[in-house]
Amino acid sequence: MGLSEYINVLSELKIQEGEMRLKLKKGLPESEALQAKAIFEAMRLGLLGILEEYPDYITIEVKTEEDSI
């Protein structure tokens, strides 16, 4: 996965059957945060494409730090 192999920005990576959970490290330098954002956006768009084709088999939930407040 690009977020852990290309740039080391994850504080948590959990992949298990039916679920993938990613958390970014806090306090990333701006350049790394921008790279991570681009990778997340590409992943989100890819998953949305899968969702369009297989709506009965996939759900997408995106949480941000603001959601936790």
KADAVEN-V911023 format. One record per helix or strand. SS is the DSSP state (H for helix, E for strand). FROM is the first residue (numbers start at 1). TO is the last residue. If there is no record, write none. Layout:
SS&FROM&TO, SS&FROM&TO
//
This chain:
H&2&5, E&10&16, E&19&24, H&30&53, H&65&68
//
